[in-house]
Every structure is written in C-alpha cells, then in structure tokens.
Amino acid sequence: MFDIWKGNKWQSIDSNKRTSLSTTLEENYKIVPSQTRRLLQRDDFSLLDQEIIDKYALYGNRAIKEAKDEDITLIQSPGNNRWSIKILIDFNEIEVGKLYQRSDLEHLISTHTLNIDIDVHDIVQKITTSGLKAWDVAVDGYASTMCATKR
C-alpha cells in the first residue's frame, strides 16, 4: 500500500487508474474504494514497525491496559463521519513506526505513539436511530458493557 501511495496522488491520476487501484486494494487488502480515495489523498503515511505487527496482540493489550482516560476517546471521524473508539498511547522506550511525508520521502519521522481505532459505527448508529432491538449482534458485533457504575 505504501508503494501505491508513494507513486499516486488521487487528484492527479485518471479515472481508469483510479478504478484499477481501487480494485487492487479491495481484492488484496479489503480496502473499500472510498478508503482508497482517502488513502491516496493523504499527504502523510505511517508504517508500523514489524515487531508491532508480529506481536499485535501483545502491544494492543498493553495499550489497552496502560491507557489513561485522556488516551481513550469516542470520536466521529471528520473524514467519513464514522464512530470509533480511539486509543492513542506512547511507548516511550520503543519506536512503533515511521511517518512519511509525501513532500519529503527521504526524511522519516520516528514515532513512539501507537494509534488503535476500533470501529463502532454500526453499533452507535443502530442504537441512536432505532433503539437496542435494531442492533443485530451477528452482523454488527457488540459492546459487551455500557452501564452506569461506581468506582
């Protein structure tokens, strides 16, 4: 995906190539065409370190366990208006990846911050528009608990 991003800016490619790239990314990486457009419009790109990819459960669990209240937010993405739970956490002792900027691909920016987005859009939409009975766990997944409580 990085090589495709590096060599193609959505606004500057013709419609046949857009279709071809969208098809390739959807077939190989399960990226829907609207995500392809957003991916290729970005001026920056991030790549996770191979260790993080290889041990994603270890680092994902660590992020969830170590996250503080200010590290976790429920957001509606401005790009596609989808609801997600976002966890941003710093692993100061390890580099989690590199950031690339289209304008200067030679200078990589090391980062120690891990971003995890958990898409909960279908759940939020169905609950807010049609109530709990419209929520189909088999299709939409589920949030295991959301309730009032005391600490």
C-alpha positions as CSV (number, residue, x, y, z in Angstrom):
1,M,0.0,0.0,0.0
2,F,2.9,2.3,0.8
3,D,4.3,1.9,-2.7
4,I,0.9,2.7,-4.2
5,W,0.5,5.8,-2.0
6,K,4.1,6.9,-2.7
7,G,3.6,6.9,-6.5
8,N,0.0,8.0,-6.8
9,K,-1.9,11.1,-5.7
10,W,-5.7,10.7,-6.1
11,Q,-6.2,14.1,-7.7
12,S,-3.6,13.5,-10.4
13,I,-4.5,10.1,-11.7
14,D,-7.0,9.3,-14.4
15,S,-10.3,7.5,-13.8
16,N,-9.1,4.2,-15.3
17,K,-6.1,4.0,-13.0
18,R,-8.3,5.1,-10.0
19,T,-10.6,2.1,-10.8
20,S,-7.6,-0.2,-11.1
21,L,-6.0,0.9,-7.9
22,S,-9.3,0.7,-6.0
23,T,-9.9,-2.9,-7.3
24,T,-6.4,-4.0,-6.4
25,L,-6.6,-2.6,-2.9
26,E,-10.1,-4.1,-2.3
27,E,-9.1,-7.5,-3.6
28,N,-5.7,-7.7,-1.9
29,Y,-6.3,-5.7,1.3
30,K,-10.1,-5.5,1.8
31,I,-9.9,-1.7,1.4
32,V,-13.1,-0.3,0.0
33,P,-12.9,2.3,-2.8
34,S,-13.9,5.3,-0.6
35,Q,-10.9,4.4,1.7
36,T,-8.7,4.1,-1.3
37,R,-9.5,7.7,-2.2
38,R,-8.9,8.9,1.3
39,L,-5.6,7.0,1.5
40,L,-4.3,8.4,-1.8
41,Q,-5.3,12.0,-0.8
42,R,-3.2,11.9,2.4
43,D,0.0,13.9,2.4
44,D,1.5,11.6,5.1
45,F,1.7,7.9,5.6
46,S,2.6,5.8,8.6
47,L,4.1,2.3,8.7
48,L,4.2,0.2,11.9
49,D,7.4,-1.5,12.9
50,Q,7.5,-5.2,12.0
51,E,7.8,-6.2,15.7
52,I,4.5,-4.4,16.5
53,I,2.8,-6.2,13.6
54,D,4.2,-9.6,14.6
55,K,3.2,-9.1,18.2
56,Y,0.0,-7.1,17.7
57,A,-1.9,-8.8,20.5
58,L,0.9,-8.1,23.0
59,Y,1.1,-4.4,22.1
60,G,-2.6,-4.0,21.7
61,N,-3.3,-5.5,25.1
62,R,-0.5,-3.4,26.6
63,A,-2.0,-0.2,25.1
64,I,-5.4,-1.0,26.5
65,K,-4.1,-1.8,29.9
66,E,-1.8,1.2,30.2
67,A,-4.2,3.7,28.6
68,K,-5.3,6.6,30.8
69,D,-8.7,8.3,30.5
70,E,-7.2,11.0,28.3
71,D,-5.8,8.4,25.9
72,I,-9.2,7.0,25.0
73,T,-11.9,8.8,23.1
74,L,-15.2,8.1,21.3
75,I,-14.9,10.1,18.1
76,Q,-16.8,10.7,14.9
77,S,-14.2,10.9,12.1
78,P,-14.4,14.1,10.2
79,G,-13.3,12.3,7.0
80,N,-16.1,9.7,6.9
81,N,-18.4,10.5,9.8
82,R,-17.9,7.0,11.3
83,W,-17.9,6.5,15.0
84,S,-14.8,4.8,16.6
85,I,-13.1,4.3,19.9
86,K,-9.6,5.8,19.5
87,I,-6.7,4.8,21.8
88,L,-3.5,6.9,21.5
89,I,-0.7,5.7,23.7
90,D,3.0,6.5,23.9
91,F,5.5,3.6,24.2
92,N,8.5,5.9,25.1
93,E,11.0,3.1,25.3
94,I,10.3,1.6,21.8
95,E,9.8,3.0,18.3
96,V,6.5,1.8,17.0
97,G,6.8,3.0,13.4
98,K,7.8,5.7,10.9
99,L,5.9,8.6,9.4
100,Y,6.5,9.6,5.8
101,Q,5.5,12.9,4.3
102,R,4.8,13.0,0.5
103,S,6.7,16.3,0.2
104,D,9.9,14.8,1.7
105,L,10.0,10.9,1.4
106,E,13.7,10.8,2.3
107,H,13.3,12.1,5.8
108,L,11.5,9.6,8.0
109,I,10.0,10.6,11.3
110,S,10.3,8.0,14.1
111,T,7.3,7.7,16.4
112,H,6.7,6.1,19.7
113,T,2.9,6.7,19.7
114,L,0.5,3.8,18.8
115,N,-2.9,4.6,17.4
116,I,-5.7,2.0,17.7
117,D,-9.1,2.7,16.2
118,I,-12.0,0.4,17.0
119,D,-14.9,0.9,14.6
120,V,-18.2,1.0,16.5
121,H,-20.2,3.0,13.9
122,D,-22.8,0.3,13.2
123,I,-23.5,-0.1,16.9
124,V,-23.8,3.6,17.6
125,Q,-26.0,4.3,14.6
126,K,-28.4,1.5,15.3
127,I,-28.8,2.3,18.9
128,T,-29.2,6.0,18.4
129,T,-31.6,5.8,15.4
130,S,-33.6,2.6,16.1
131,G,-33.0,1.6,19.7
132,L,-31.5,-1.6,21.0
133,K,-33.9,-4.0,19.2
134,A,-32.5,-3.0,15.8
135,W,-29.0,-4.0,16.8
136,D,-28.0,-7.4,15.3
137,V,-25.1,-8.8,17.2
138,A,-24.4,-11.4,14.5
139,V,-23.9,-8.6,11.9
140,D,-22.9,-5.6,14.0
141,G,-20.8,-7.1,16.7
142,Y,-21.3,-5.8,20.2
143,A,-20.0,-3.7,23.0
144,S,-20.0,-6.0,25.9
145,T,-21.0,-3.4,28.6
146,M,-22.2,0.1,28.7
147,C,-23.8,1.0,32.0
148,A,-23.7,3.4,34.9
149,T,-21.5,2.3,37.8
150,K,-19.4,3.4,40.8
151,R,-15.6,3.1,41.0
